[in-house]
Amino acid sequence: MCVCVHCRLAQIPLLTPKMCEPRAEPSLAAVTSHIAKHWPSDFCWSSSFEPSFIALLMYEGYLPTAHGPVEGPVEYILLPKLHQERCIVHFEDLHVPRNVRSNSRDYHLSVDMAFDEVVEKCLAQHGESWLHPPIVDGFKHLFRSGGTQGVKMHSIEVCRQGELVAGELGYSIGKTYCSLS
C-alpha cells in the first residue's frame, strides 16, 4: 500500500479557484455543502495559494492550513480544514475573574498594529508546522490589501512595557472572528 503524499491526496477532495468562478460547476459552495454532509474527514487540498482563493475558502467556513515541503510539481499544498464543530465564545457570557483583571493591568491589547511581528513570533514559537511561506504570503497580502470577498486578516497583540509578549492571527467575516493561531 502506497503512503506517498500524492496517493493520499488522490483520496481527499481537491478544491480549485475555478470552483469560485461565476456559474462554475460544481461551485465551491456546492462542493462545501456536499463535503460537510458526506465527507468523513475535515481536510481537503489545493495547490493554489492565491489570496482571493484563500479568502473565499475562509468565507465558506474552511480554516486554511498548509503542508510541505512535498515532493512533486508543487513544494507546498494548501490543506483547507472544514471543521464539523468549532468552539464559539459568546462574549456576553464571558466572565473574567477580578484577580485576572487586576493582574493584567500592565498589559496592553491592540489589534492590527504588529501583523508581521506576530507572524514572526508564531513561527519562532511553533515552527512552520502549518504556517508555511506560501500561506504566510497569502495572509500578508490579505492583511495589507484590507481584505477581499468580505474577509479581513487580523493580528491581536498583547504588549507589556511596549514589548510584544503574546499574539494571535485570525480573520473576520462581518462580525465573526475566526482564530488561526
RODO-2510 file (C-alpha; in nm, 4 decimals, decimal comma):
residues 181
     n   res          X          Y          Z
     1     m     0,0000     0,0000     0,0000
     2     c     0,1449     0,3350    -0,1064
     3     v     0,1605     0,6074     0,1590
     4     c     0,3164     0,8849    -0,0520
     5     v     0,1597     1,2302    -0,0309
     6     h     0,0267     1,2168    -0,3881
     7     c    -0,1549     0,8861    -0,3317
     8     r    -0,3078     1,0170    -0,0095
     9     l    -0,4161     1,3405    -0,1824
    10     a    -0,5942     1,1378    -0,4505
    11     q    -0,8232     1,0137    -0,1731
    12     i    -0,9413     1,3547    -0,0487
    13     p    -1,1377     1,6348    -0,2196
    14     l    -0,9471     1,8793    -0,4385
    15     l    -1,0577     2,2438    -0,4257
    16     t    -0,9598     2,4818    -0,7054
    17     p    -1,0011     2,8525    -0,7801
    18     k    -1,2129     2,7540    -1,0854
    19     m    -1,4859     2,6467    -0,8401
    20     c    -1,5125     3,0139    -0,7387
    21     e    -1,5825     3,1476    -1,0871
    22     p    -1,9356     3,2623    -1,1741
    23     r    -2,1555     2,9740    -1,2912
    24     a    -1,8844     2,7208    -1,2017
    25     e    -1,9982     2,3592    -1,1931
    26     p    -1,9532     2,2465    -0,9298
    27     s    -1,9306     2,5685    -0,7314
    28     l    -1,7228     2,5976    -0,4168
    29     a    -2,0418     2,6448    -0,2139
    30     a    -2,1946     2,3249    -0,3581
    31     v    -1,8768     2,1235    -0,3001
    32     t    -1,8537     2,2585     0,0558
    33     s    -2,2129     2,1622     0,1283
    34     h    -2,1520     1,8112    -0,0035
    35     i    -1,8288     1,7748     0,1960
    36     a    -1,9955     1,8974     0,5164
    37     k    -2,2754     1,6407     0,4804
    38     h    -2,0943     1,3395     0,3375
    39     w    -1,7171     1,3560     0,3828
    40     p    -1,5830     1,1736     0,6923
    41     s    -1,2639     1,3830     0,7226
    42     d    -1,2055     1,7521     0,7924
    43     f    -0,9413     1,8122     0,5236
    44     c    -0,9444     1,8968     0,1551
    45     w    -0,6483     2,0124    -0,0515
    46     s    -0,5376     2,2562    -0,3191
    47     s    -0,2179     2,3657    -0,4869
    48     s    -0,3383     2,7266    -0,5067
    49     f    -0,2338     2,9870    -0,2519
    50     e    -0,3943     3,2819    -0,4339
    51     p    -0,5034     3,5296    -0,1632
    52     s    -0,8521     3,5714    -0,3135
    53     f    -0,8971     3,1920    -0,3188
    54     i    -0,7814     3,1623     0,0429
    55     a    -1,0322     3,4361     0,1339
    56     l    -1,3159     3,2546    -0,0435
    57     l    -1,2272     2,9336     0,1404
    58     m    -1,2423     3,1235     0,4695
    59     y    -1,5763     3,2747     0,3679
    60     e    -1,7143     2,9255     0,3030
    61     g    -1,6050     2,8115     0,6508
    62     y    -1,2678     2,6500     0,5867
    63     l    -0,9709     2,7047     0,8152
    64     p    -0,6704     2,7332     0,5807
    65     t    -0,3518     2,5495     0,6746
    66     a    -0,0520     2,4433     0,4678
    67     h     0,1689     2,1373     0,4406
    68     g     0,5112     2,0882     0,2960
    69     p     0,7592     2,0692     0,1577
    70     v     0,6342     1,7789    -0,0518
    71     e     0,7940     1,6034    -0,3460
    72     g     0,6335     1,6723    -0,6802
    73     p     0,5305     1,9570    -0,9049
    74     v     0,4478     2,1878    -0,6110
    75     e     0,6539     2,2395    -0,2975
    76     y     0,3627     2,3134    -0,0634
    77     i    -0,0044     2,2246    -0,0590
    78     l    -0,2941     2,4120     0,0932
    79     l    -0,4955     2,1999     0,3372
    80     p    -0,8283     2,3744     0,3975
    81     k    -0,9953     2,2247     0,7035
    82     l    -1,3734     2,2197     0,7333
    83     h    -1,4452     2,1510     1,0994
    84     q    -1,7595     1,9604     1,1821
    85     e    -1,7670     2,1543     1,5111
    86     r    -1,5847     2,4672     1,6256
    87     c    -1,5548     2,6495     1,9531
    88     i    -1,7660     2,9607     1,9880
    89     v    -1,7236     3,2273     2,2533
    90     h    -2,0301     3,4365     2,3302
    91     f    -1,8795     3,7470     2,4855
    92     e    -2,1989     3,8338     2,6703
    93     d    -2,1479     3,5071     2,8629
    94     l    -1,7739     3,5565     2,9214
    95     h    -1,6706     3,6063     3,2832
    96     v    -1,3230     3,7377     3,3611
    97     p    -1,2399     3,6915     3,7304
    98     r    -1,1424     4,0039     3,9241
    99     n    -0,7918     3,8709     4,0048
   100     v    -0,7232     3,8158     3,6332
   101     r    -0,8317     4,1721     3,5546
   102     s    -0,6138     4,3009     3,8394
   103     n    -0,3087     4,1020     3,7264
   104     s    -0,3470     4,2198     3,3670
   105     r    -0,3129     4,5946     3,4355
   106     d     0,0409     4,6052     3,2982
   107     y    -0,0648     4,4577     2,9636
   108     h    -0,1936     4,6441     2,6618
   109     l    -0,4157     4,4827     2,3983
   110     s    -0,4073     4,6058     2,0393
   111     v    -0,5417     4,4932     1,7036
   112     d    -0,3651     4,5068     1,3659
   113     m    -0,0663     4,7036     1,4964
   114     a     0,2096     4,4409     1,4531
   115     f     0,0926     4,1817     1,1990
   116     d     0,4390     4,0907     1,0663
   117     e     0,5852     4,0676     1,4172
   118     v     0,3019     3,8388     1,5317
   119     v     0,3673     3,6130     1,2301
   120     e     0,7401     3,6076     1,3100
   121     k     0,6763     3,5283     1,6787
   122     c     0,4295     3,2493     1,5886
   123     l     0,6931     3,0960     1,3615
   124     a     0,9635     3,1357     1,6280
   125     q     0,7429     2,9747     1,8943
   126     h     0,5896     2,6887     1,6944
   127     g     0,7969     2,6499     1,3781
   128     e     0,6361     2,6344     1,0359
   129     s     0,4096     2,3364     1,1251
   130     w     0,1136     2,4750     0,9219
   131     l     0,2285     2,8341     0,8685
   132     h     0,4464     2,7742     0,5609
   133     p     0,5797     3,0540     0,3340
   134     p     0,3068     3,0492     0,0648
   135     i     0,0209     3,0742     0,3153
   136     v     0,2073     3,3439     0,5106
   137     d     0,2448     3,5389     0,1832
   138     g    -0,1300     3,4988     0,1175
   139     f    -0,2194     3,6151     0,4688
   140     k     0,0149     3,9148     0,4428
   141     h    -0,1362     4,0116     0,1082
   142     l    -0,4882     3,9918     0,2522
   143     f    -0,3831     4,1960     0,5563
   144     r    -0,2058     4,4669     0,3571
   145     s    -0,4835     4,4954     0,0995
   146     g    -0,7517     4,5374     0,3663
   147     g    -0,9071     4,2044     0,2733
   148     t    -1,1256     4,0776    -0,0063
   149     q    -1,4537     3,8895    -0,0521
   150     g    -1,5678     4,0253     0,2888
   151     v    -1,2705     3,8588     0,4644
   152     k    -1,0111     4,0603     0,6588
   153     m    -0,6924     3,9295     0,8208
   154     h    -0,6053     4,0452     1,1729
   155     s    -0,3397     4,0267     1,4377
   156     i    -0,4187     4,0618     1,8050
   157     e    -0,1255     4,1802     2,0128
   158     v    -0,0594     4,1767     2,3860
   159     c     0,2253     4,4030     2,4917
   160     r     0,3907     4,4673     2,8250
   161     q     0,6077     4,7765     2,8602
   162     g     0,5995     4,8210     2,4828
   163     e     0,7201     4,4676     2,4069
   164     l     0,5081     4,2078     2,2264
   165     v     0,4583     3,9203     2,4719
   166     a     0,1716     3,7361     2,3020
   167     g    -0,0075     3,7436     1,9706
   168     e    -0,2797     3,5833     1,7681
   169     l    -0,3545     3,5614     1,3952
   170     g    -0,7078     3,5355     1,2666
   171     y    -0,9624     3,6725     1,0266
   172     s    -1,3042     3,8300     1,0342
   173     i    -1,6081     3,7940     0,8163
   174     g    -1,8555     4,0610     0,9111
   175     k    -1,8918     4,0466     1,2909
   176     t    -1,7438     3,6981     1,3204
   177     y    -1,3793     3,6486     1,4173
   178     c    -1,2035     3,3177     1,3487
   179     s    -0,8826     3,2347     1,5324
   180     l    -0,5993     3,0786     1,3337
   181     s    -0,3245     3,0572     1,5897
***
